Amino acid sequence: MKFVFIPFKRKTLTQALVISFAIILLLLLNSTEAISVLNPAEKQAIYKGNESNPIIAFECNVVWGTEYIEPMLDIFKEHNILITFFIGGEWAKDNPDLLKRIAVEGHELGNHGYAHKHHIQLDLEKNRKEIMDTEKVIESTTGIKTTLFAPPYGEYNETTLKAVDSLGYQTIMWSIDTIDWRRDGTDKIIARVMKNPHNGALVLMHPTADTVTALPVIIKKLQADDYSIGTVTDTLKE
C-alpha cells in the first residue's frame, strides 16, 4: 500500500484554520444558546406568578385617581385582602397620608417610577434615577424599601431591564388587564378578569370609579372559583 503525502504550504494551512474558526464562530453567534447568554433570564420581566398555586395577585398602579384609593382600601379591608400597589413617586410625595394608610394596612408597595415617563426613551442613568427617586420618597414616608418595579405604560427595553436589575429590582408586568382606564363600564372590567383567571395571574388595575364598583363582584367570583387573592410576592412563592 502506498501513502500519498500532499504538501501544504504553512500560509495555506493558516488561512484554512482561520476560515474554519470564523465559520464556527458565526454558527455559535446565530445559535439560541448564544442568544440566551446575551439575555440572561434573571433580567426578564415577570408576566405571571407560580402556576402551581391557586393565588391571583391584584396590582394597582397609582399616579392618579386619588379619590378612589380609600374606597378601594375599604373594600380590601372588608374582604381581608392584601394587594400590591405600584406607587408613582410624584403621587407619593403629594399624598403621604394615603401612602401611609396603604402601608399600615399591610399592602405591598411597589415602584412605578417617579414622573410616569416612557422608560424606553430614557438612558440607563435616567431609568435608574426614576426608580431611585421613587424608592427614596416611599421609604422616607413608610420605612419600606421597594423591590418590585412596574414600568409606566408597560413599556420597557433592554436598558430598562438593565437598570432594574442593577438596583436589585424585578420588573413586573401582568397577565390579565382590566383596561379600566378606558372607563367603559363595570361589566367590561368584570368580564376581562373572569374571561381567563388562572393560577399565578397578575391582574392590572387602576383607581377608577368603575374599578371600585367591580371589585366586590370580582372578589366574590374568584373566591367562588377557589382562588385566593394576594400580592405579587405571594404569587411568586414556590
WOWOUR-V843012 format. One record per pair of residues at least 24 apart in sequence whose ideal C-beta (glycine too) atoms are under 7 Angstrom apart, sorted by sequence separation. I is the first residue (numbers start at 1). J is the second residue. If there is no record, write none. Layout:
[[I & J] [I & J]]
This chain:
[[59 & 83] [62 & 86] [82 & 106] [83 & 107] [84 & 108] [85 & 109] [86 & 110] [87 & 111] [88 & 112] [89 & 113] [90 & 114] [111 & 135] [148 & 172] [186 & 210] [190 & 214] [58 & 83] [59 & 84] [60 & 85] [61 & 86] [62 & 87] [63 & 88] [82 & 107] [85 & 110] [86 & 111] [87 & 112] [88 & 113] [89 & 114] [90 & 115] [176 & 201] [178 & 203] [180 & 205] [181 & 206] [183 & 208] [185 & 210] [189 & 214] [193 & 218] [197 & 222] [57 & 83] [60 & 86] [62 & 88] [82 & 108] [84 & 110] [86 & 112] [88 & 114] [89 & 115] [175 & 201] [176 & 202] [178 & 204] [180 & 206] [57 & 84] [59 & 86] [175 & 202] [176 & 203] [177 & 204] [178 & 205] [181 & 208] [183 & 210] [186 & 213] [190 & 217] [194 & 221] [63 & 91] [73 & 101] [77 & 105] [88 & 116] [174 & 202] [176 & 204] [180 & 208] [186 & 214] [190 & 218] [197 & 225] [62 & 91] [66 & 95] [69 & 98] [73 & 102] [109 & 138] [174 & 203] [172 & 202] [174 & 204] [180 & 210] [197 & 227] [202 & 232] [180 & 211] [66 & 98] [73 & 105] [119 & 151] [127 & 159] [131 & 163] [109 & 142] [119 & 152] [127 & 160] [131 & 164] [178 & 211] [202 & 235] [118 & 152] [109 & 144] [111 & 146] [117 & 152] [118 & 153] [120 & 155] [124 & 159] [128 & 163] [132 & 167] [200 & 235] [110 & 146] [116 & 152] [119 & 155] [120 & 156] [123 & 159] [127 & 163] [131 & 167] [109 & 146] [111 & 148] [118 & 155] [119 & 156] [120 & 157] [110 & 148] [111 & 149] [112 & 150] [113 & 151] [124 & 162] [128 & 166] [131 & 169] [103 & 142] [110 & 149] [113 & 152] [124 & 163] [128 & 167] [110 & 150] [112 & 152] [120 & 160] [100 & 141] [103 & 144] [119 & 160] [92 & 134] [99 & 141] [100 & 142] [99 & 142] [89 & 133] [93 & 137] [89 & 134] [92 & 137] [96 & 141] [92 & 138] [87 & 134] [89 & 137] [63 & 112] [92 & 141] [62 & 112] [61 & 112] [87 & 138] [63 & 116] [111 & 169] [172 & 232] [110 & 172] [86 & 150] [148 & 232] [61 & 150] [59 & 150] [45 & 156] [59 & 172] [59 & 174] [44 & 161] [43 & 161] [43 & 162] [43 & 165] [110 & 232] [42 & 165] [108 & 231] [46 & 170] [108 & 232] [46 & 171] [108 & 233] [45 & 171] [46 & 172] [47 & 173] [46 & 173] [47 & 174] [48 & 175] [45 & 173] [47 & 175] [72 & 207] [69 & 207] [81 & 219] [68 & 207] [68 & 208] [72 & 212] [75 & 215] [79 & 219] [56 & 197] [65 & 206] [68 & 209] [71 & 212] [75 & 216] [65 & 207] [59 & 202] [65 & 208] [68 & 211] [72 & 215] [59 & 203] [68 & 212] [54 & 199] [55 & 200] [56 & 201] [57 & 202] [58 & 203] [59 & 204] [60 & 205] [61 & 206] [62 & 207] [53 & 199] [57 & 203] [60 & 206] [52 & 199] [53 & 200] [56 & 203] [58 & 205] [60 & 207] [84 & 231] [51 & 199] [81 & 229] [82 & 230] [83 & 231] [84 & 232] [51 & 200] [82 & 231] [50 & 200] [49 & 200] [48 & 200] [48 & 201] [49 & 202] [48 & 202] [47 & 202] [56 & 222] [56 & 227] [58 & 229] [54 & 226] [54 & 227] [55 & 228] [56 & 229] [57 & 230] [59 & 232] [54 & 228] [57 & 231] [55 & 230] [57 & 232] [57 & 234] [57 & 235] [55 & 234] [55 & 235] [50 & 235] [49 & 235] [50 & 236] [49 & 236] [50 & 237] [50 & 238]]
